[in-house]
């Protein structure tokens, strides 16, 4: 187990160097936490955080919180004195059941603020100067509102307090004790003192009376414990188990997480090891009894083996998409007609659209112009007849076709008469 002590204000690296060189003070920055985690042994999976901190820079505080949550370590946090402002964000890197405090510790959550606004100050402020500073203040106020919402969202997610309770407490900007912190879900319990109590030492006491009294005392204490275990339905102390959360995966397998409430978090103790896919697609990774990663549904989604569609399903998918495409094309046509109508243009009928499509397929406007420019040389007066070869108009007589038809009819009548 590695112990991480946060006993100074949370500052940026540059400010930390200035504090050390000019004021003889120190601070805690993101780089310190990163180097601390990197220096841990590979087989050391527990970080014990000790906090006595007034808070500090929001950017550094969020970076430290994210680094701890993504470390894959089992995190425990104890408040040894003060835990205020951004220090409460770092406190929430540990799950509720592993957040503790000393009896006389105190806490403070408040709305984020600027120590001094970033403004251009002049000896004389013109109207333009004032308007420029007003715009700057509006931007900074919007940024503070966003930071306030982000902190409030995390408090709601990682504690048991309601949003309205947290908003009221942040507006007060005041300290609360450990009992209020327990009620609001910032910590789970206070730690009892470990200092030795006053005892009396007896020497050379070997009487049977003292020995009997000592045995009786042990027996009485043992019987009280047995009665308490019996009321709880237990036979021995080894049967006592901490409450645990059981998460059922999509395939029916169960994951036991060492927490009483809330969602599983990275760093929680869990068993068995493996990869668990929940019904909503969330993936929980467990290695060596610790949740090392939680991948939300949709992140890094890939197609696993066996998930490919077979031929029939692909055909159905293509048909469905084709039908949807046709419906969309019809809808586009309808919308285009409506648009043309609204613009005052005449809407083409379905027949007109078919004619235009055929003209376009035949060659477009060039083909149409060619067809319209062509002329026929046929007329009724230039017909030629086979029997005469004359080009003059025929007024009387029988044509060759008429004569042939007449002869065929006469031949057919003759054959019928011969059969009789």
C-alpha angles and dihedrals in degrees: 000000000000120000117218114196118200102186101143138062117284107249141156119268093253093051090047091056091049091050091051096046102038107026104023091237133120139220142190120247136176092259090061092056093045092052091045093055092043091054094055118108116257092243094048106096101165129085117190108198120200115195131198101147140134093211125243140176114031096209093052091043094054091046091053091047092051092046092054093046092050095045093089089225128131102252127206122179130196125185107217099179125335128013111179140157112337091006087072088058090055089047089060091059085086121068117255095255090058099045114101141163140196114256096255098042119121136204138208130189120181143157114281116258143183116247089213126358117248099244139143108246120199134186087238120027115208123197090262091051091051093048090050091052091047090055090049091051091051091053092048091047090053090050091051091050090053091049090047091053092048092053092045092050091054092048090053092047099045102035135050096239122110122244092248092053091050094047091053093048093047090052091053093055092204139132125263129192132237095271092058089044090055092048091051094046100246090123133013100218147339122258119244120235115265098202114125118257122231113274136183121230120215120199131197093005106146101145119135089234093062092045091050092049090051093051091046091053092052091047094050093050090048093052092051090052091049091052091051092049091048091054088053091050094249130127100200141006092257089065091063112104132181116245112264136188118241115207118195115212125215091261092053097256117135129229119198114211123192099235135093100215144002129046122310111270135200107270096033118133109248142161148248107028118240144076118303121193113200126211092261092053097259112144121212117196118203122188126173092349095307130103101240100176142008114200114196119226112280097021112123091351113184135172110257124211112278093028095094115114117248123233096269092049090049091051091050090048092051092048091049093049091046091053091048090049092052091050090050091049090051090049091050090052091051092049091048090052091049090049093050090048091052090050090056097249122137112258114232118237122235091256091052091050090051092050092049091049092052092047090051090050092049093053109292126243095341091059092046093051090050092051092048092049095053119097133200121233094203122114135153095257100057098060115129122213120214097221097056107013088221118147093203121110111267115230104171142015135050125301122227091251093051091048093050092051090049092051092048091052092049091050091050091051091050092053093050090052092050092053090056 
